Amino acid sequence: MKQSIHPEYKPVEVRCACGATWKTKSTKKELHLEICSKCHPFFTGQQKLVDTEGRVERFTKKYGKVTVETRRKQEIERQKKKSLSH
Ligand SMILES: [Zn+2]
């Protein structure tokens, strides 16, 4: 006689990287997700975990506050060097 080959579904707690937890049923003892309906931009309309903010931060760290003023000065300096080299 064959035993039941169907895996047993048990209530498990799903845990997402954003900290959200909820109950579901699975053959696994526990579930870990990196993204869920609560933090996924498709569902929330926001970008909490997507690294766009981090990119902006890195950019400003690398280049500092480059204002229009400083850019204009840099351009003037460049023009001066050009005229001097001739
Ligand atoms: Zn999540």
PDB file of the backbone (N, CA, C, O) and the ligand in Angstrom, with CONECT records:
HET     ZN  A 101       1
ATOM      1  N   MET A   1       0.830  -1.213   0.000  1.00  0.00           N
ATOM      2  CA  MET A   1       0.000   0.000   0.000  1.00  0.00           C
ATOM      3  C   MET A   1       0.864   1.264   0.000  1.00  0.00           C
ATOM      4  O   MET A   1       1.839   1.371   0.745  1.00  0.00           O
ATOM      5  N   LYS A   2       0.488   2.197  -0.840  1.00  0.00           N
ATOM      6  CA  LYS A   2       1.221   3.466  -0.876  1.00  0.00           C
ATOM      7  C   LYS A   2       0.650   4.427   0.167  1.00  0.00           C
ATOM      8  O   LYS A   2      -0.559   4.560   0.356  1.00  0.00           O
ATOM      9  N   GLN A   3       1.583   5.074   0.816  1.00  0.00           N
ATOM     10  CA  GLN A   3       1.169   6.158   1.700  1.00  0.00           C
ATOM     11  C   GLN A   3       0.762   7.347   0.837  1.00  0.00           C
ATOM     12  O   GLN A   3       1.054   7.385  -0.359  1.00  0.00           O
ATOM     13  N   SER A   4       0.111   8.282   1.426  1.00  0.00           N
ATOM     14  CA  SER A   4      -0.259   9.487   0.705  1.00  0.00           C
ATOM     15  C   SER A   4       0.998  10.231   0.266  1.00  0.00           C
ATOM     16  O   SER A   4       1.859  10.560   1.082  1.00  0.00           O
ATOM     17  N   ILE A   5       1.087  10.489  -1.038  1.00  0.00           N
ATOM     18  CA  ILE A   5       2.267  11.200  -1.533  1.00  0.00           C
ATOM     19  C   ILE A   5       2.055  12.706  -1.516  1.00  0.00           C
ATOM     20  O   ILE A   5       2.967  13.479  -1.808  1.00  0.00           O
ATOM     21  N   HIS A   6       0.860  13.101  -1.175  1.00  0.00           N
ATOM     22  CA  HIS A   6       0.615  14.541  -1.138  1.00  0.00           C
ATOM     23  C   HIS A   6       1.263  15.149   0.093  1.00  0.00           C
ATOM     24  O   HIS A   6       1.052  14.682   1.213  1.00  0.00           O
ATOM     25  N   PRO A   7       2.059  16.199  -0.123  1.00  0.00           N
ATOM     26  CA  PRO A   7       2.689  16.858   1.022  1.00  0.00           C
ATOM     27  C   PRO A   7       1.644  17.532   1.897  1.00  0.00           C
ATOM     28  O   PRO A   7       0.593  17.973   1.432  1.00  0.00           O
ATOM     29  N   GLU A   8       1.964  17.591   3.145  1.00  0.00           N
ATOM     30  CA  GLU A   8       1.010  18.154   4.096  1.00  0.00           C
ATOM     31  C   GLU A   8       1.160  19.657   4.192  1.00  0.00           C
ATOM     32  O   GLU A   8       2.244  20.169   4.475  1.00  0.00           O
ATOM     33  N   TYR A   9       0.091  20.344   3.960  1.00  0.00           N
ATOM     34  CA  TYR A   9       0.125  21.802   4.067  1.00  0.00           C
ATOM     35  C   TYR A   9      -0.143  22.224   5.501  1.00  0.00           C
ATOM     36  O   TYR A   9      -1.149  21.867   6.113  1.00  0.00           O
ATOM     37  N   LYS A  10       0.786  22.986   5.994  1.00  0.00           N
ATOM     38  CA  LYS A  10       0.638  23.456   7.377  1.00  0.00           C
ATOM     39  C   LYS A  10       0.636  24.980   7.395  1.00  0.00           C
ATOM     40  O   LYS A  10       1.222  25.615   6.519  1.00  0.00           O
ATOM     41  N   PRO A  11      -0.007  25.553   8.371  1.00  0.00           N
ATOM     42  CA  PRO A  11       0.056  27.019   8.509  1.00  0.00           C
ATOM     43  C   PRO A  11       1.470  27.461   8.847  1.00  0.00           C
ATOM     44  O   PRO A  11       2.075  26.961   9.795  1.00  0.00           O
ATOM     45  N   VAL A  12       1.995  28.401   8.068  1.00  0.00           N
ATOM     46  CA  VAL A  12       3.339  28.911   8.316  1.00  0.00           C
ATOM     47  C   VAL A  12       3.307  30.428   8.362  1.00  0.00           C
ATOM     48  O   VAL A  12       2.380  31.074   7.875  1.00  0.00           O
ATOM     49  N   GLU A  13       4.336  30.962   8.956  1.00  0.00           N
ATOM     50  CA  GLU A  13       4.471  32.419   8.996  1.00  0.00           C
ATOM     51  C   GLU A  13       5.453  32.843   7.901  1.00  0.00           C
ATOM     52  O   GLU A  13       6.599  32.394   7.864  1.00  0.00           O
ATOM     53  N   VAL A  14       4.983  33.704   7.026  1.00  0.00           N
ATOM     54  CA  VAL A  14       5.851  34.241   5.983  1.00  0.00           C
ATOM     55  C   VAL A  14       6.468  35.528   6.498  1.00  0.00           C
ATOM     56  O   VAL A  14       5.791  36.386   7.063  1.00  0.00           O
ATOM     57  N   ARG A  15       7.759  35.637   6.291  1.00  0.00           N
ATOM     58  CA  ARG A  15       8.451  36.840   6.768  1.00  0.00           C
ATOM     59  C   ARG A  15       9.179  37.498   5.606  1.00  0.00           C
ATOM     60  O   ARG A  15       9.944  36.858   4.885  1.00  0.00           O
ATOM     61  N   CYS A  16       8.924  38.782   5.443  1.00  0.00           N
ATOM     62  CA  CYS A  16       9.558  39.515   4.352  1.00  0.00           C
ATOM     63  C   CYS A  16      10.701  40.355   4.888  1.00  0.00           C
ATOM     64  O   CYS A  16      10.771  40.641   6.083  1.00  0.00           O
ATOM     65  N   ALA A  17      11.595  40.746   3.990  1.00  0.00           N
ATOM     66  CA  ALA A  17      12.749  41.566   4.373  1.00  0.00           C
ATOM     67  C   ALA A  17      12.323  42.924   4.918  1.00  0.00           C
ATOM     68  O   ALA A  17      13.070  43.556   5.665  1.00  0.00           O
ATOM     69  N   CYS A  18      11.124  43.376   4.547  1.00  0.00           N
ATOM     70  CA  CYS A  18      10.657  44.675   5.017  1.00  0.00           C
ATOM     71  C   CYS A  18      10.093  44.590   6.426  1.00  0.00           C
ATOM     72  O   CYS A  18       9.775  45.608   7.040  1.00  0.00           O
ATOM     73  N   GLY A  19       9.971  43.356   6.936  1.00  0.00           N
ATOM     74  CA  GLY A  19       9.491  43.186   8.299  1.00  0.00           C
ATOM     75  C   GLY A  19       8.054  42.723   8.387  1.00  0.00           C
ATOM     76  O   GLY A  19       7.565  42.390   9.467  1.00  0.00           O
ATOM     77  N   ALA A  20       7.378  42.700   7.252  1.00  0.00           N
ATOM     78  CA  ALA A  20       5.984  42.279   7.249  1.00  0.00           C
ATOM     79  C   ALA A  20       5.887  40.761   7.425  1.00  0.00           C
ATOM     80  O   ALA A  20       6.672  40.003   6.856  1.00  0.00           O
ATOM     81  N   THR A  21       4.934  40.352   8.205  1.00  0.00           N
ATOM     82  CA  THR A  21       4.688  38.924   8.373  1.00  0.00           C
ATOM     83  C   THR A  21       3.216  38.648   8.183  1.00  0.00           C
ATOM     84  O   THR A  21       2.366  39.483   8.492  1.00  0.00           O
ATOM     85  N   TRP A  22       2.930  37.494   7.682  1.00  0.00           N
ATOM     86  CA  TRP A  22       1.551  37.065   7.564  1.00  0.00           C
ATOM     87  C   TRP A  22       1.507  35.558   7.504  1.00  0.00           C
ATOM     88  O   TRP A  22       2.521  34.898   7.279  1.00  0.00           O
ATOM     89  N   LYS A  23       0.321  35.023   7.707  1.00  0.00           N
ATOM     90  CA  LYS A  23       0.172  33.568   7.754  1.00  0.00           C
ATOM     91  C   LYS A  23      -0.282  33.050   6.395  1.00  0.00           C
ATOM     92  O   LYS A  23      -1.074  33.673   5.688  1.00  0.00           O
ATOM     93  N   THR A  24       0.242  31.919   6.076  1.00  0.00           N
ATOM     94  CA  THR A  24      -0.230  31.228   4.888  1.00  0.00           C
ATOM     95  C   THR A  24      -0.057  29.739   5.129  1.00  0.00           C
ATOM     96  O   THR A  24       0.324  29.313   6.219  1.00  0.00           O
ATOM     97  N   LYS A  25      -0.338  28.967   4.114  1.00  0.00           N
ATOM     98  CA  LYS A  25      -0.151  27.529   4.263  1.00  0.00           C
ATOM     99  C   LYS A  25       0.887  27.050   3.267  1.00  0.00           C
ATOM    100  O   LYS A  25       0.882  27.438   2.099  1.00  0.00           O
ATOM    101  N   SER A  26       1.760  26.215   3.745  1.00  0.00           N
ATOM    102  CA  SER A  26       2.817  25.727   2.874  1.00  0.00           C
ATOM    103  C   SER A  26       3.303  24.381   3.374  1.00  0.00           C
ATOM    104  O   SER A  26       3.047  23.984   4.511  1.00  0.00           O
ATOM    105  N   THR A  27       4.007  23.696   2.496  1.00  0.00           N
ATOM    106  CA  THR A  27       4.637  22.440   2.911  1.00  0.00           C
ATOM    107  C   THR A  27       5.932  22.720   3.650  1.00  0.00           C
ATOM    108  O   THR A  27       6.471  21.861   4.348  1.00  0.00           O
ATOM    109  N   LYS A  28       6.420  23.949   3.480  1.00  0.00           N
ATOM    110  CA  LYS A  28       7.642  24.321   4.185  1.00  0.00           C
ATOM    111  C   LYS A  28       7.316  24.793   5.595  1.00  0.00           C
ATOM    112  O   LYS A  28       6.194  25.198   5.898  1.00  0.00           O
ATOM    113  N   LYS A  29       8.343  24.726   6.450  1.00  0.00           N
ATOM    114  CA  LYS A  29       8.120  25.128   7.833  1.00  0.00           C
ATOM    115  C   LYS A  29       8.015  26.631   7.965  1.00  0.00           C
ATOM    116  O   LYS A  29       7.230  27.146   8.761  1.00  0.00           O
ATOM    117  N   GLU A  30       8.827  27.342   7.163  1.00  0.00           N
ATOM    118  CA  GLU A  30       8.750  28.797   7.208  1.00  0.00           C
ATOM    119  C   GLU A  30       9.149  29.360   5.862  1.00  0.00           C
ATOM    120  O   GLU A  30       9.839  28.711   5.075  1.00  0.00           O
ATOM    121  N   LEU A  31       8.710  30.559   5.616  1.00  0.00           N
ATOM    122  CA  LEU A  31       8.998  31.201   4.341  1.00  0.00           C
ATOM    123  C   LEU A  31       9.657  32.546   4.584  1.00  0.00           C
ATOM    124  O   LEU A  31       9.263  33.307   5.468  1.00  0.00           O
ATOM    125  N   HIS A  32      10.670  32.818   3.775  1.00  0.00           N
ATOM    126  CA  HIS A  32      11.331  34.119   3.857  1.00  0.00           C
ATOM    127  C   HIS A  32      11.321  34.753   2.478  1.00  0.00           C
ATOM    128  O   HIS A  32      11.738  34.141   1.495  1.00  0.00           O
ATOM    129  N   LEU A  33      10.850  35.964   2.420  1.00  0.00           N
ATOM    130  CA  LEU A  33      10.806  36.684   1.159  1.00  0.00           C
ATOM    131  C   LEU A  33      11.649  37.944   1.246  1.00  0.00           C
ATOM    132  O   LEU A  33      11.871  38.491   2.327  1.00  0.00           O
ATOM    133  N   GLU A  34      12.110  38.391   0.096  1.00  0.00           N
ATOM    134  CA  GLU A  34      12.857  39.658   0.074  1.00  0.00           C
ATOM    135  C   GLU A  34      11.956  40.813  -0.328  1.00  0.00           C
ATOM    136  O   GLU A  34      12.286  41.982  -0.125  1.00  0.00           O
ATOM    137  N   ILE A  35      10.842  40.472  -0.887  1.00  0.00           N
ATOM    138  CA  ILE A  35       9.927  41.536  -1.309  1.00  0.00           C
ATOM    139  C   ILE A  35       8.506  40.972  -1.251  1.00  0.00           C
ATOM    140  O   ILE A  35       8.287  39.801  -1.563  1.00  0.00           O
ATOM    141  N   CYS A  36       7.559  41.790  -0.859  1.00  0.00           N
ATOM    142  CA  CYS A  36       6.200  41.319  -0.737  1.00  0.00           C
ATOM    143  C   CYS A  36       5.240  42.384  -1.256  1.00  0.00           C
ATOM    144  O   CYS A  36       5.660  43.441  -1.726  1.00  0.00           O
ATOM    145  N   SER A  37       3.977  42.095  -1.166  1.00  0.00           N
ATOM    146  CA  SER A  37       2.982  43.044  -1.671  1.00  0.00           C
ATOM    147  C   SER A  37       2.986  44.345  -0.885  1.00  0.00           C
ATOM    148  O   SER A  37       2.482  45.364  -1.358  1.00  0.00           O
ATOM    149  N   LYS A  38       3.557  44.312   0.320  1.00  0.00           N
ATOM    150  CA  LYS A  38       3.560  45.524   1.144  1.00  0.00           C
ATOM    151  C   LYS A  38       4.716  46.448   0.791  1.00  0.00           C
ATOM    152  O   LYS A  38       4.617  47.662   0.974  1.00  0.00           O
ATOM    153  N   CYS A  39       5.803  45.890   0.291  1.00  0.00           N
ATOM    154  CA  CYS A  39       6.956  46.739   0.011  1.00  0.00           C
ATOM    155  C   CYS A  39       7.273  46.805  -1.480  1.00  0.00           C
ATOM    156  O   CYS A  39       8.114  47.604  -1.891  1.00  0.00           O
ATOM    157  N   HIS A  40       6.629  45.997  -2.280  1.00  0.00           N
ATOM    158  CA  HIS A  40       6.925  46.033  -3.699  1.00  0.00           C
ATOM    159  C   HIS A  40       6.337  47.293  -4.321  1.00  0.00           C
ATOM    160  O   HIS A  40       5.160  47.589  -4.115  1.00  0.00           O
ATOM    161  N   PRO A  41       7.138  48.039  -5.079  1.00  0.00           N
ATOM    162  CA  PRO A  41       6.650  49.302  -5.664  1.00  0.00           C
ATOM    163  C   PRO A  41       5.433  49.108  -6.550  1.00  0.00           C
ATOM    164  O   PRO A  41       4.613  50.015  -6.693  1.00  0.00           O
ATOM    165  N   PHE A  42       5.314  47.948  -7.135  1.00  0.00           N
ATOM    166  CA  PHE A  42       4.157  47.703  -7.988  1.00  0.00           C
ATOM    167  C   PHE A  42       2.869  47.772  -7.174  1.00  0.00           C
ATOM    168  O   PHE A  42       1.837  48.227  -7.667  1.00  0.00           O
ATOM    169  N   PHE A  43       2.936  47.326  -5.947  1.00  0.00           N
ATOM    170  CA  PHE A  43       1.737  47.308  -5.110  1.00  0.00           C
ATOM    171  C   PHE A  43       1.565  48.597  -4.327  1.00  0.00           C
ATOM    172  O   PHE A  43       0.445  49.061  -4.118  1.00  0.00           O
ATOM    173  N   THR A  44       2.677  49.172  -3.895  1.00  0.00           N
ATOM    174  CA  THR A  44       2.578  50.337  -3.021  1.00  0.00           C
ATOM    175  C   THR A  44       2.572  51.644  -3.797  1.00  0.00           C
ATOM    176  O   THR A  44       2.048  52.653  -3.326  1.00  0.00           O
ATOM    177  N   GLY A  45       3.162  51.619  -5.000  1.00  0.00           N
ATOM    178  CA  GLY A  45       3.291  52.856  -5.745  1.00  0.00           C
ATOM    179  C   GLY A  45       4.466  53.689  -5.252  1.00  0.00           C
ATOM    180  O   GLY A  45       4.747  54.760  -5.791  1.00  0.00           O
ATOM    181  N   GLN A  46       5.144  53.198  -4.237  1.00  0.00           N
ATOM    182  CA  GLN A  46       6.329  53.876  -3.724  1.00  0.00           C
ATOM    183  C   GLN A  46       7.530  52.986  -3.960  1.00  0.00           C
ATOM    184  O   GLN A  46       7.403  51.822  -4.341  1.00  0.00           O
ATOM    185  N   GLN A  47       8.692  53.555  -3.728  1.00  0.00           N
ATOM    186  CA  GLN A  47       9.908  52.780  -3.927  1.00  0.00           C
ATOM    187  C   GLN A  47      10.702  52.756  -2.637  1.00  0.00           C
ATOM    188  O   GLN A  47      11.692  53.470  -2.483  1.00  0.00           O
ATOM    189  N   LYS A  48      10.253  51.930  -1.723  1.00  0.00           N
ATOM    190  CA  LYS A  48      10.902  51.892  -0.421  1.00  0.00           C
ATOM    191  C   LYS A  48      12.238  51.159  -0.482  1.00  0.00           C
ATOM    192  O   LYS A  48      13.262  51.659  -0.016  1.00  0.00           O
ATOM    193  N   LEU A  49      12.204  49.980  -1.059  1.00  0.00           N
ATOM    194  CA  LEU A  49      13.403  49.145  -1.046  1.00  0.00           C
ATOM    195  C   LEU A  49      14.229  49.299  -2.308  1.00  0.00           C
ATOM    196  O   LEU A  49      15.393  48.901  -2.352  1.00  0.00           O
ATOM    197  N   VAL A  50      13.630  49.870  -3.322  1.00  0.00           N
ATOM    198  CA  VAL A  50      14.389  50.079  -4.550  1.00  0.00           C
ATOM    199  C   VAL A  50      15.416  51.172  -4.313  1.00  0.00           C
ATOM    200  O   VAL A  50      15.131  52.171  -3.653  1.00  0.00           O
ATOM    201  N   ASP A  51      16.595  50.983  -4.846  1.00  0.00           N
ATOM    202  CA  ASP A  51      17.754  51.782  -4.419  1.00  0.00           C
ATOM    203  C   ASP A  51      17.910  53.084  -5.189  1.00  0.00           C
ATOM    204  O   ASP A  51      19.038  53.488  -5.474  1.00  0.00           O
ATOM    205  N   THR A  52      16.836  53.742  -5.528  1.00  0.00           N
ATOM    206  CA  THR A  52      16.985  55.002  -6.245  1.00  0.00           C
ATOM    207  C   THR A  52      17.481  56.100  -5.311  1.00  0.00           C
ATOM    208  O   THR A  52      18.300  56.930  -5.708  1.00  0.00           O
ATOM    209  N   GLU A  53      16.999  56.110  -4.096  1.00  0.00           N
ATOM    210  CA  GLU A  53      17.433  57.132  -3.141  1.00  0.00           C
ATOM    211  C   GLU A  53      18.905  56.973  -2.819  1.00  0.00           C
ATOM    212  O   GLU A  53      19.633  57.959  -2.708  1.00  0.00           O
ATOM    213  N   GLY A  54      19.333  55.755  -2.672  1.00  0.00           N
ATOM    214  CA  GLY A  54      20.739  55.483  -2.392  1.00  0.00           C
ATOM    215  C   GLY A  54      21.633  55.980  -3.503  1.00  0.00           C
ATOM    216  O   GLY A  54      22.732  56.473  -3.253  1.00  0.00           O
ATOM    217  N   ARG A  55      21.166  55.851  -4.719  1.00  0.00           N
ATOM    218  CA  ARG A  55      21.966  56.281  -5.861  1.00  0.00           C
ATOM    219  C   ARG A  55      22.143  57.788  -5.836  1.00  0.00           C
ATOM    220  O   ARG A  55      23.232  58.302  -6.091  1.00  0.00           O
ATOM    221  N   VAL A  56      21.071  58.486  -5.529  1.00  0.00           N
ATOM    222  CA  VAL A  56      21.146  59.945  -5.455  1.00  0.00           C
ATOM    223  C   VAL A  56      22.109  60.355  -4.356  1.00  0.00           C
ATOM    224  O   VAL A  56      22.892  61.290  -4.522  1.00  0.00           O
ATOM    225  N   GLU A  57      22.050  59.656  -3.240  1.00  0.00           N
ATOM    226  CA  GLU A  57      22.928  59.955  -2.120  1.00  0.00           C
ATOM    227  C   GLU A  57      24.387  59.758  -2.512  1.00  0.00           C
ATOM    228  O   GLU A  57      25.237  60.605  -2.236  1.00  0.00           O
ATOM    229  N   ARG A  58      24.664  58.635  -3.156  1.00  0.00           N
ATOM    230  CA  ARG A  58      26.036  58.376  -3.598  1.00  0.00           C
ATOM    231  C   ARG A  58      26.502  59.445  -4.571  1.00  0.00           C
ATOM    232  O   ARG A  58      27.655  59.874  -4.525  1.00  0.00           O
ATOM    233  N   PHE A  59      25.610  59.871  -5.447  1.00  0.00           N
ATOM    234  CA  PHE A  59      25.956  60.862  -6.446  1.00  0.00           C
ATOM    235  C   PHE A  59      26.351  62.172  -5.779  1.00  0.00           C
ATOM    236  O   PHE A  59      27.370  62.773  -6.122  1.00  0.00           O
ATOM    237  N   THR A  60      25.533  62.611  -4.823  1.00  0.00           N
ATOM    238  CA  THR A  60      25.830  63.884  -4.161  1.00  0.00           C
ATOM    239  C   THR A  60      27.085  63.769  -3.304  1.00  0.00           C
ATOM    240  O   THR A  60      27.814  64.748  -3.142  1.00  0.00           O
ATOM    241  N   LYS A  61      27.345  62.582  -2.751  1.00  0.00           N
ATOM    242  CA  LYS A  61      28.558  62.385  -1.964  1.00  0.00           C
ATOM    243  C   LYS A  61      29.789  62.492  -2.847  1.00  0.00           C
ATOM    244  O   LYS A  61      30.812  63.053  -2.454  1.00  0.00           O
ATOM    245  N   LYS A  62      29.669  61.950  -4.031  1.00  0.00           N
ATOM    246  CA  LYS A  62      30.812  61.910  -4.935  1.00  0.00           C
ATOM    247  C   LYS A  62      31.110  63.294  -5.513  1.00  0.00           C
ATOM    248  O   LYS A  62      32.262  63.721  -5.584  1.00  0.00           O
ATOM    249  N   TYR A  63      30.062  63.968  -5.915  1.00  0.00           N
ATOM    250  CA  TYR A  63      30.278  65.229  -6.616  1.00  0.00           C
ATOM    251  C   TYR A  63      30.028  66.459  -5.752  1.00  0.00           C
ATOM    252  O   TYR A  63      30.293  67.588  -6.165  1.00  0.00           O
ATOM    253  N   GLY A  64      29.515  66.223  -4.548  1.00  0.00           N
ATOM    254  CA  GLY A  64      29.234  67.340  -3.677  1.00  0.00           C
ATOM    255  C   GLY A  64      28.090  68.168  -4.224  1.00  0.00           C
ATOM    256  O   GLY A  64      27.361  67.748  -5.123  1.00  0.00           O
ATOM    257  N   LYS A  65      27.957  69.340  -3.665  1.00  0.00           N
ATOM    258  CA  LYS A  65      26.894  70.216  -4.132  1.00  0.00           C
ATOM    259  C   LYS A  65      27.395  71.044  -5.307  1.00  0.00           C
ATOM    260  O   LYS A  65      27.972  72.119  -5.142  1.00  0.00           O
ATOM    261  N   VAL A  66      27.161  70.519  -6.468  1.00  0.00           N
ATOM    262  CA  VAL A  66      27.571  71.259  -7.660  1.00  0.00           C
ATOM    263  C   VAL A  66      26.422  72.167  -8.065  1.00  0.00           C
ATOM    264  O   VAL A  66      25.441  71.731  -8.668  1.00  0.00           O
ATOM    265  N   THR A  67      26.563  73.409  -7.728  1.00  0.00           N
ATOM    266  CA  THR A  67      25.513  74.363  -8.060  1.00  0.00           C
ATOM    267  C   THR A  67      25.757  74.956  -9.439  1.00  0.00           C
ATOM    268  O   THR A  67      26.799  74.726 -10.054  1.00  0.00           O
ATOM    269  N   VAL A  68      24.812  75.697  -9.900  1.00  0.00           N
ATOM    270  CA  VAL A  68      24.968  76.371 -11.191  1.00  0.00           C
ATOM    271  C   VAL A  68      26.134  77.344 -11.129  1.00  0.00           C
ATOM    272  O   VAL A  68      26.891  77.498 -12.087  1.00  0.00           O
ATOM    273  N   GLU A  69      26.262  77.997  -9.975  1.00  0.00           N
ATOM    274  CA  GLU A  69      27.338  78.962  -9.755  1.00  0.00           C
ATOM    275  C   GLU A  69      28.711  78.320  -9.934  1.00  0.00           C
ATOM    276  O   GLU A  69      29.539  78.825 -10.692  1.00  0.00           O
ATOM    277  N   THR A  70      28.952  77.220  -9.245  1.00  0.00           N
ATOM    278  CA  THR A  70      30.260  76.563  -9.331  1.00  0.00           C
ATOM    279  C   THR A  70      30.522  76.046 -10.737  1.00  0.00           C
ATOM    280  O   THR A  70      31.656  76.060 -11.215  1.00  0.00           O
ATOM    281  N   ARG A  71      29.472  75.596 -11.386  1.00  0.00           N
ATOM    282  CA  ARG A  71      29.648  75.109 -12.750  1.00  0.00           C
ATOM    283  C   ARG A  71      30.077  76.254 -13.669  1.00  0.00           C
ATOM    284  O   ARG A  71      30.924  76.087 -14.546  1.00  0.00           O
ATOM    285  N   ARG A  72      29.472  77.416 -13.445  1.00  0.00           N
ATOM    286  CA  ARG A  72      29.797  78.574 -14.273  1.00  0.00           C
ATOM    287  C   ARG A  72      31.267  78.971 -14.061  1.00  0.00           C
ATOM    288  O   ARG A  72      31.986  79.290 -15.009  1.00  0.00           O
ATOM    289  N   LYS A  73      31.689  78.942 -12.786  1.00  0.00           N
ATOM    290  CA  LYS A  73      33.081  79.272 -12.470  1.00  0.00           C
ATOM    291  C   LYS A  73      34.032  78.283 -13.136  1.00  0.00           C
ATOM    292  O   LYS A  73      35.053  78.667 -13.708  1.00  0.00           O
ATOM    293  N   GLN A  74      33.680  77.021 -13.052  1.00  0.00           N
ATOM    294  CA  GLN A  74      34.520  75.997 -13.674  1.00  0.00           C
ATOM    295  C   GLN A  74      34.634  76.246 -15.172  1.00  0.00           C
ATOM    296  O   GLN A  74      35.702  76.099 -15.765  1.00  0.00           O
ATOM    297  N   GLU A  75      33.527  76.619 -15.759  1.00  0.00           N
ATOM    298  CA  GLU A  75      33.514  76.878 -17.202  1.00  0.00           C
ATOM    299  C   GLU A  75      34.404  78.075 -17.536  1.00  0.00           C
ATOM    300  O   GLU A  75      35.132  78.057 -18.529  1.00  0.00           O
ATOM    301  N   ILE A  76      34.341  79.111 -16.705  1.00  0.00           N
ATOM    302  CA  ILE A  76      35.177  80.303 -16.902  1.00  0.00           C
ATOM    303  C   ILE A  76      36.655  79.925 -16.799  1.00  0.00           C
ATOM    304  O   ILE A  76      37.473  80.344 -17.617  1.00  0.00           O
ATOM    305  N   GLU A  77      36.985  79.124 -15.776  1.00  0.00           N
ATOM    306  CA  GLU A  77      38.370  78.685 -15.592  1.00  0.00           C
ATOM    307  C   GLU A  77      38.848  77.911 -16.818  1.00  0.00           C
ATOM    308  O   GLU A  77      39.980  78.071 -17.274  1.00  0.00           O
ATOM    309  N   ARG A  78      37.967  77.078 -17.331  1.00  0.00           N
ATOM    310  CA  ARG A  78      38.327  76.276 -18.495  1.00  0.00           C
ATOM    311  C   ARG A  78      38.618  77.172 -19.708  1.00  0.00           C
ATOM    312  O   ARG A  78      39.549  76.935 -20.478  1.00  0.00           O
ATOM    313  N   GLN A  79      37.790  78.198 -19.842  1.00  0.00           N
ATOM    314  CA  GLN A  79      37.964  79.121 -20.961  1.00  0.00           C
ATOM    315  C   GLN A  79      39.283  79.886 -20.831  1.00  0.00           C
ATOM    316  O   GLN A  79      39.976  80.121 -21.821  1.00  0.00           O
ATOM    317  N   LYS A  80      39.621  80.270 -19.593  1.00  0.00           N
ATOM    318  CA  LYS A  80      40.875  80.986 -19.336  1.00  0.00           C
ATOM    319  C   LYS A  80      42.078  80.130 -19.740  1.00  0.00           C
ATOM    320  O   LYS A  80      42.983  80.594 -20.433  1.00  0.00           O
ATOM    321  N   LYS A  81      42.068  78.877 -19.294  1.00  0.00           N
ATOM    322  CA  LYS A  81      43.174  77.967 -19.597  1.00  0.00           C
ATOM    323  C   LYS A  81      43.306  77.781 -21.102  1.00  0.00           C
ATOM    324  O   LYS A  81      44.411  77.697 -21.636  1.00  0.00           O
ATOM    325  N   LYS A  82      42.184  77.720 -21.764  1.00  0.00           N
ATOM    326  CA  LYS A  82      42.172  77.552 -23.211  1.00  0.00           C
ATOM    327  C   LYS A  82      42.852  78.736 -23.897  1.00  0.00           C
ATOM    328  O   LYS A  82      43.688  78.569 -24.785  1.00  0.00           O
ATOM    329  N   SER A  83      42.474  79.921 -23.465  1.00  0.00           N
ATOM    330  CA  SER A  83      43.003  81.145 -24.088  1.00  0.00           C
ATOM    331  C   SER A  83      44.488  81.291 -23.766  1.00  0.00           C
ATOM    332  O   SER A  83      45.238  81.828 -24.581  1.00  0.00           O
ATOM    333  N   LEU A  84      44.929  80.822 -22.589  1.00  0.00           N
ATOM    334  CA  LEU A  84      46.330  80.929 -22.197  1.00  0.00           C
ATOM    335  C   LEU A  84      47.206  79.981 -23.017  1.00  0.00           C
ATOM    336  O   LEU A  84      48.350  80.294 -23.344  1.00  0.00           O
ATOM    337  N   SER A  85      46.648  78.829 -23.339  1.00  0.00           N
ATOM    338  CA  SER A  85      47.445  77.832 -24.059  1.00  0.00           C
ATOM    339  C   SER A  85      47.720  78.235 -25.496  1.00  0.00           C
ATOM    340  O   SER A  85      48.617  77.690 -26.138  1.00  0.00           O
ATOM    341  N   HIS A  86      46.962  79.175 -25.994  1.00  0.00           N
ATOM    342  CA  HIS A  86      47.162  79.591 -27.382  1.00  0.00           C
ATOM    343  C   HIS A  86      48.224  80.674 -27.507  1.00  0.00           C
ATOM    344  O   HIS A  86      48.510  81.133 -28.613  1.00  0.00           O
TER     345      HIS A  86
HETATM  346 ZN    ZN A 101       7.878  43.205   2.156  1.00  0.00          ZN2+
END
